[in-house]
Amino acid sequence: MTAAKRRRKSRGRRWRWRWPLLAAAALAAIVLASALPVVALRWVRPLTSSFMVQRSLGAWWNGEREFRLRYHWVGWDAISPQAGIAVVAAEDQKFPTHSGFDIEAIEDARREHEEGGRLRGASTISQQVAKNLFLWPGRTWVRKGLEAYFTVLIERLWPKRRILEIYLNVAEFGPGVYGVGAASEAYFQKPAARLTAEECALLAAVLPAPRRLHAGQPSAYVRERRGWILGQMSHLGGPAYLQGITGAGKRGR
């Protein structure tokens, strides 16, 4: 074997050892780059979200000249304690105890779909925060995989109170109306701190389809759903249900 062939063979062996290291380094860089914004958002208020950006770009692209995105951050202590229990009662009643996923709800949704029912979502509040902040609408496996990844990060890096605070601020409550602060002003002409249980239940009632259901002019279905949510809020024990994770009971009812 010539010296040149030996050198090529030696380089080939070195590269075979380096590829796994390079792949591991690339994976570590991706994980770090995705984890950093999650870590930061534990303390820093989000200026916007992926869904807000996509909605604004979509309105611009489609020539929706009357579209106006309404969003401003409202801190936890400036939000009515009824708002938290309303969205938990409506969207994710196991929120205080699960680790990001409601396995029972996922199984129920899967079983109903297999039996011919409509495919319905079983996302927790934590999953919805992950999706709204970082991802895009849809049901592809890639999107769902990324949603699960960010959900795990959020649940590990944020306390439950922070998850709920951000959800109340980035959820869409009407066309272009993001967050309970903007929704309170748009529909009730008052700050979020003064929302009543009935008003919070009405806002929570439109969450499944905020561009089709309206809190400002609620349909019979929305009013009926509001009544159901109020019943669930009472059944859970009101804001005190969240006291262990948020200190809600200390803020009054």
WOWO-V172193 format. One record per residue. RES is the residue in three letters. OMEGA is omega as a letter, one per 40 degrees, with the letter a starting at -180 (* if undefined). Layout:
RES,OMEGA
RES,OMEGA
This chain:
MET,a
THR,i
ALA,i
ALA,i
LYS,i
ARG,i
ARG,i
ARG,i
LYS,i
SER,i
ARG,i
GLY,i
ARG,i
ARG,i
TRP,i
ARG,i
TRP,a
ARG,a
TRP,i
PRO,i
LEU,i
LEU,i
ALA,i
ALA,i
ALA,i
ALA,i
LEU,i
ALA,i
ALA,i
ILE,i
VAL,a
LEU,a
ALA,i
SER,a
ALA,a
LEU,i
PRO,i
VAL,i
VAL,a
ALA,a
LEU,i
ARG,a
TRP,a
VAL,i
ARG,i
PRO,i
LEU,i
THR,i
SER,i
SER,a
PHE,i
MET,i
VAL,a
GLN,i
ARG,i
SER,i
LEU,i
GLY,i
ALA,i
TRP,a
TRP,a
ASN,i
GLY,i
GLU,a
ARG,a
GLU,a
PHE,i
ARG,i
LEU,i
ARG,a
TYR,i
HIS,a
TRP,i
VAL,a
GLY,a
TRP,a
ASP,i
ALA,i
ILE,i
SER,i
PRO,i
GLN,a
ALA,a
GLY,a
ILE,i
ALA,a
VAL,i
VAL,i
ALA,a
ALA,a
GLU,a
ASP,a
GLN,i
LYS,a
PHE,a
PRO,a
THR,a
HIS,a
SER,i
GLY,a
PHE,i
ASP,a
ILE,a
GLU,i
ALA,i
ILE,i
GLU,i
ASP,i
ALA,i
ARG,a
ARG,i
GLU,i
HIS,i
GLU,i
GLU,i
GLY,i
GLY,i
ARG,i
LEU,a
ARG,a
GLY,i
ALA,a
SER,i
THR,i
ILE,i
SER,i
GLN,a
GLN,i
VAL,i
ALA,a
LYS,a
ASN,a
LEU,a
PHE,a
LEU,a
TRP,i
PRO,i
GLY,a
ARG,i
THR,a
TRP,i
VAL,a
ARG,a
LYS,i
GLY,i
LEU,i
GLU,i
ALA,i
TYR,a
PHE,i
THR,i
VAL,i
LEU,a
ILE,a
GLU,a
ARG,a
LEU,a
TRP,i
PRO,a
LYS,a
ARG,i
ARG,i
ILE,a
LEU,i
GLU,a
ILE,i
TYR,i
LEU,a
ASN,a
VAL,i
ALA,i
GLU,a
PHE,i
GLY,a
PRO,i
GLY,a
VAL,a
TYR,i
GLY,a
VAL,i
GLY,i
ALA,a
ALA,i
SER,a
GLU,a
ALA,a
TYR,a
PHE,i
GLN,i
LYS,i
PRO,a
ALA,a
ALA,a
ARG,i
LEU,i
THR,i
ALA,a
GLU,i
GLU,i
CYS,i
ALA,i
LEU,i
LEU,i
ALA,a
ALA,a
VAL,a
LEU,a
PRO,a
ALA,a
PRO,i
ARG,i
ARG,i
LEU,a
HIS,i
ALA,a
GLY,i
GLN,a
PRO,i
SER,i
ALA,i
TYR,a
VAL,i
ARG,i
GLU,i
ARG,i
ARG,i
GLY,i
TRP,a
ILE,i
LEU,i
GLY,i
GLN,i
MET,i
SER,a
HIS,a
LEU,i
GLY,i
GLY,a
PRO,i
ALA,i
TYR,a
LEU,a
GLN,a
GLY,a
ILE,a
THR,a
GLY,a
ALA,a
GLY,a
LYS,a
ARG,i
GLY,a
ARG,*
